[in-house]
């Protein structure tokens, strides 16, 4: 399962409204090769399901992830940080053995 913090929920709702995302839009998360630690997180708003997608809902927010990425993201909490060290969505991933300083890439 992939979960969403209250901060991430509120920010996602606000961003989808601001961007006039269509009804039924969701957060698509994933993993791709790259970054200074080997794997990078992907996050975008989407409204089209793909074959093999895994669907989760937490706090009324739908999260969709492809099957391959799910293996790296199982148990992850999506959070949002608005602090002085940078604003943005944060992946609290229990599977990551190391992360880079910016938090955008990881290794398992």
C-alpha distance (Angstrom), angle and dihedral (degrees) to the residues before:
residue distance angle dihedral
X1 . . .
X2 3.79 . .
X3 3.80 116.7 .
X4 3.81 136.4 -162.8
X5 3.79 127.4 -137.9
X6 3.79 120.0 -133.4
X7 3.84 89.9 -108.4
X8 3.81 91.8 52.7
X9 3.81 91.2 46.8
X10 3.80 93.2 53.9
X11 3.82 93.8 44.6
X12 3.82 92.4 48.0
X13 3.81 91.9 50.2
X14 3.81 91.2 48.7
X15 3.82 94.1 47.0
X16 3.81 93.1 48.1
X17 3.81 89.8 51.6
X18 3.81 93.4 46.4
X19 3.82 91.2 48.8
X20 3.84 92.2 45.6
X21 3.80 91.7 -125.0
X22 3.82 112.3 -173.7
X23 3.80 122.6 -103.4
X24 3.81 110.3 -81.7
X25 3.80 95.1 33.4
X26 3.79 117.0 149.3
X27 3.79 142.1 -176.4
X28 3.80 113.2 -92.7
X29 3.81 113.6 -159.2
X30 3.76 128.2 -177.4
X31 3.77 148.8 150.3
X32 3.79 129.4 -115.6
X33 3.78 134.5 176.9
X34 3.79 115.5 -92.0
X35 3.76 142.5 61.9
X36 3.76 126.9 100.0
X37 3.82 93.2 -70.1
X38 3.81 97.4 46.0
X39 3.82 104.2 -102.6
X40 3.80 128.8 57.9
X41 3.78 130.9 -157.7
X42 3.81 121.3 -122.6
X43 3.80 124.6 -158.7
X44 3.80 129.5 174.7
X45 3.78 141.5 145.0
X46 3.80 114.1 -105.5
X47 3.79 140.1 165.8
X48 3.83 101.3 -166.5
X49 3.79 121.7 87.7
X50 3.82 119.6 -144.7
X51 3.80 131.3 -153.9
X52 3.79 110.8 -82.1
X53 3.81 96.0 19.5
X54 3.79 117.2 152.1
X55 3.82 113.5 -143.2
X56 3.80 126.3 -153.6
X57 3.77 131.4 172.5
X58 3.79 124.7 -158.4
X59 3.80 127.6 168.9
X60 3.81 88.9 -7.9
X61 3.82 93.7 -56.4
X62 3.80 118.4 119.0
X63 3.80 115.4 -140.8
X64 3.80 121.2 -168.2
X65 3.80 125.9 -167.5
X66 3.79 132.9 173.4
X67 3.80 117.1 -113.1
X68 3.81 95.6 -109.6
X69 3.82 94.4 49.7
X70 3.79 91.5 46.8
X71 3.81 89.9 67.9
X72 3.83 88.2 63.7
X73 3.82 96.2 38.9
X74 3.81 104.7 44.5
X75 3.82 108.4 132.1
X76 3.82 93.7 15.3
X77 3.80 122.0 144.2
X78 3.78 117.8 -148.6
X79 3.81 109.3 -143.1
X80 3.80 135.3 172.8
X81 3.78 123.8 -133.9
X82 3.77 122.1 -163.9
X83 3.80 95.6 175.0
X84 3.77 132.7 130.3
X85 3.80 92.0 -95.5
X86 3.77 91.3 65.5
X87 3.75 140.9 -55.3
X88 3.74 125.0 -111.4
X89 3.76 149.4 83.9
X90 3.80 114.9 -50.4
X91 3.80 127.8 -156.9
X92 3.82 111.8 -141.8
X93 3.79 94.8 -161.9
X94 3.83 118.2 -179.8
X95 3.83 89.8 -167.1
X96 3.81 94.9 62.3
X97 3.80 112.1 103.7
X98 3.81 91.1 -172.2
X99 3.79 137.1 3.8
X100 3.77 133.8 -162.7
X101 3.78 122.0 -109.8
X102 3.81 93.9 -99.7
X103 3.82 93.0 49.4
X104 3.80 94.0 -128.8
X105 3.80 97.0 109.9
X106 3.77 136.0 39.2
X107 3.79 146.0 173.7
X108 3.80 131.1 -136.6
